[in-house]
Amino acid sequence: MIDRQKLETLLSRRFPGATRDQIAAAANAIMGMEDEWEEVSSDIWALAREAEAGTEFRLLRRRST
């Protein structure tokens, strides 16, 4: 579970011009994502089989700065 206070601190540092309402709305959205996401296996072949069976995956990668 994500610590909401830490999340709000992180968001306020990342977006210093944001209002408290904007930070709260962003934190609400992020906190709500937990129900929608799950960790998947690191076994690439198992993931490939699931994809072939019709499971949808979305892979995200942080951009290098």
ABEGO torsion letter per residue (X at the ends): XBBAAAAAAAAAAABAABBAAAAAAAAAAAAAAAAABBBBBABAAAAAAAAAAGBBBBBBBBBBX
